[in-house]
Amino acid sequence: MSTTAQLQTPYGDTTTAEQVLDGVDLTGRRAIVTGGASGIGVETARSLAAHGAAVTIAVRDTAAGDATKQEIESSGAAGAVDVRPLDLADLHSVAAFVAGWDGPLDLLINNAGVMALPERVLTPRGQELHLATNHLGHFALATGLHAALAASGSARVVSLSSSAHLQSPFLFDDPSFAFIPYTPFLGYGQSKSANALFAVEADRRWAADGIRTFSVMPGGIATRLQRHVDPEVLAAARREAGADGQMKTIEQGAATSVFAATSTLLDGLGGLYLEDCGQAHVVTKRADSDGRHGVAAYALDPANAERLWAWSEAAIA
């Protein structure tokens, strides 16, 4: 892969989801948005439904999902909205969701996640919670829904990564921190590298089935995702990275997810890491990034991606 961005788009860091979808008709398209009842997931679901897509909000908190459904419906959305329970950290919940899905699926937005948990938390299966929720749950969901995605003929899978992937590659020898000392952003960063690698390998495996896969960095947005992070720590991190501290709005934060899911500018492409509705430049060392932009070469490496897929299959077995 080239170390410079190849994709040219008319969008940027202030683009909103509505601007991406201007003139787009999604009638007849079916979408799933995990975590669609909070943060940018709400705007992602709302904007897709507003343009005619039938949207399923997949959430742990179905009461919050129902409230979001009512909010979207009251806004006059053209597409239907339904709510279904999904706990990504519980593979039984993922399996139940997959078993309950019927018919083709056009858009799978792997939006839900947890961030910077202050202490290492393990699931009952012994998997670190960032990894279990952000990657393995979505891996099980996407692979479980492969037949439905293939039935679409032109499906897209969008996995939300983060610039935090620059904090850590995937730690194949110690993914749950049995030996390596756990830190909140090491755990989160590893899971976000996994999200990018998933998109690379899924696209390689599934493009022939009409399924194209992307990972996206939505940008810095103030949502409940950062509830475990000290605000002063966030501000200091932005200053250290050389950022101006400017945060995106919710509408701007959802734009790259919606771009990846719907834009014809991406026809024939896949496996890309996108930011600000465009292709990120590849960096080989952290000094080459301001901390918010760019994708690490290890997060796009095909050998890493293939190895992670095999590891993930074993981890959810």
N, C-alpha and C positions, 0 to 999 in steps of 0.2 A: 504493500500500500504506500502511496506517496506520502511524503512528510509535509505536504502543503495541501490546503483545502482545494478541492476540485469543484465542488458544487457552488454555483452562483445562484443566489436568490434575491428577490427585492425586499427581503425582510431584515430585521435586526433585533437588537436587545429591547426595544420599546414596542415591538409588534405585539398585538393582542390576538387571542384566539379568534375573536370575531373578524379581525382583519384577514387572518389566514383563510377563514371560511367564507369570505365575501363572495357571493355568487355561487357557492357550492351547494348542491342538492344531495343529501344523503338518504333520501327516501328509499326504503327497501333494504338499507344496510343495518346489520345488527352488531351492537358493540357491548363489550363488558369493560367496566372501569372499576378496578379494585381500589378500595379506599375512596370511593366516590362520594362519601358523605362528609369529607373534611378537606381543608386546604385547597390546593389547586385541583384536587379530584372533583370537587363540586363544580367548578367552572368548566373542567373538561367534559363532565357529563352533561352539564347544561348546554354548552355550545354545540355539542354533537346532536343532542335532542332538538335544539332550536332549529337545526338544519335538516331535520327529518329522520335521523337515525333512531332506531329502537334501542334504548340504552338500559342495560342491566347494571345496577349499582350493587357491587359485591362487597359486603362489609361485615365486621364482627358485631357492630352495634346497629341492629336493624331498626331500632327506634330512631336513631339519627338518620339512617337511610330513608325511612318513611318521611321524615321531616324534609329531607332534601328532595325527595320525589314530589311532595306537595308544593315545595317552593318552585321547582322546575315546571310543574304542570300549571301553576298559577301564573307563570310568566308567559304562557301561551305557546309553549314548545310544540312543534309539529309532530315530533316523534314520541312514541309511548315510552314510559319509564317503569321499570319494576325493580324490586329490591330482593336480594337473596343473601342468606347468611354465608359467610366465608371467614374462617380463621386460618390465615396462611401458615401460622406456626403449628397447626394441627393437621397432619396429613390425612386423618380420617375426615376432617371437615372439607379439605380440598377434594378428596375422593367423592364425597357426597355431592359436592357442587357439580363436579364433572358428570356424575351419574344422572343428575337432574337436568342436564342440558340436552336439548333436543333440537336438531336441525343445524343448518350452516351458521358459522360465526365469521363475520367480516373483519372486526376490529377487536383486538385484545389489548387493553391498556393496563400494563402492570404498574400501577401508580402507588399502591399502598406501601408503607414502610415504617420502620422505627429507626431512630437516629440517636447516636451518642449516649447509649445507656450508661449511667455512671459506674455500674458494677457489671462484671461478667455474669450473665444469666444463661443457664443451660436449659434446654427443653427436656422433657422426660426421655427423649431419645439421645440425650447427651450432646446436642448440637447448640452452638452459640446462637443466641436469639436473633442478633442482626442477620446472621447467615441463614438461619432457619426461616425467618420471615421475609426478608428482602429478596433472597435468591431461591432457596430450596422450595418454598411454598409456591412461588411463581413458576419455577421450573416444573414442578409437578402439575400445576394448573395448565400450563401451556402444552406440555407433552400429552397430558390427559385429553386436551381439547384438540389435538392435532387433526383428527378426522373431521371435526366440525370446521376447523379452519381450512382444511383442504377442500371441503365441500363448497366453500365460498367461490373458489377459483381465482380470487384476487384479494386475499386476506393480508392484513398487516398486524404484526405484533410489536408493541412499543414498550420497552422496559425503561423505567426511570432510573438512571444512574445519577451521578453527582460529581462535581469537581473534587469531592472528598476522596474519590478513587485514587487521586494523586498521593494520598497518605499511605497507601499500602497496595502492593500486588496481592494476588490470591496466595495464601500461605498453605501450599499443598501439604507440607509436612506437619503443620500444626494449626489447622483452621479453627479449632475451638479453644486455642490458647491454653493448652495443658502445660506447655513449657515457656512459650513466649509471653512475657508480661502483658496482660490485657490493658489497653487504654480505650476510652470511648471512641475516639476517632480512628484508631487502628481497626477496631471491630466494625465500625460503620464503613470505613474506607474499603476494607477487604470485600464487604458485601456489594459495594458499588462497582468495584472492579469485576466481580462476578457477573453483575447485571450487563456490563459491556461485553464481556466474553461470551455470555449466553447469546447475545444478539449476533455475534460473529458466527458461532457454530450453528445456531438454529437456521440462520440464513443459508449457510453452506448446505445443510441437510435438507431444507424445506423449500428452497427457491423453485425447484422443479415441480413442487406441488402447488405453485401459485401463492406461496406464503413468503412475504418479505418481512424482515425483522430489523428493528433499529433500537439503539439505546439513545437516551437523551439526557442532557443536563438542563433542567428547567430554569436555573438561575437562583439567585438569592431572594427568597420570599419569606416574609414573616408569617409563619403558620404554627400550628400546634406541633408540627414535626420537631421544632427546636425546643420543645418544652423542657427537655432534660439538660439543656445547655444554658449556662450562666450568660445573660445578655452582655455582660462586660467581656466575657471570653470571646463571644461572637464578634463584638466590635473590635477587640484587639486583634483577632485573627484576620479580619478584613484589612485593618491598618497594616499589619505585618505583610500581608500579601500585596500591598500596594494598591488595594482597591479604594475607591472613593467613598465606600460605605453606602452607596445608593442601592436600595432594595427594589426589586420588581414588584409590581402590583400582582394580585391574584390573576387578573386577566392576562397580564404579560407572562406570568409564570406558566400558565397553561398552554401558551402559544406553541412551544416547540413540540409538546406531546401531540397536539392537534395537527400540526404541520406534518409530523412523522406519520400520523395515522391516515391522512387524507390527501396530501399535496400531490398533484400530478407531476411536480418537478422531481419527485423521487421514483417515478415509474421506471422499472428496470434496474433499480438500485437496491441495495440492502447491506446489512452488516455494519452500517455507519454509526458513528457516535456524533450526535448532533447537538449544537448549542446555539442559542439565539436564532433559531430557525435556519441554520446553515451547518455546514460540515466543519467540525473542529480541526484545528491543526494538530499534528502529532508532535509530542515532545518526548525526548529521551532522558531528560533529567529535570528535576523540579525547578531548577533555576531558570529553565526556559519558559516557565509559566508564571503568571501573576497570582496563581492559586485559585483562580475562578475559571480560567479559560485553558483550552487545550486538553488533549487526551493522551495519556501515557501509552507508549508503544506496547508495554506489556498487557494493556487492557484490550488491545486489538490483535494480539499475536495469535495466529491460527493454531499453533501447537499448544499454547496455553488453553485456548478455547476448546480444542478437542479433548485435552486432558481433563478439563473441568467438567465437560459433559459426562465423561465416563465416571468421574468421581461422584457427580450428582446423581447419576442413575443408581449407583451403589448406595448412596446416602439415603435415598427415598425408598429403597427396596424393602 
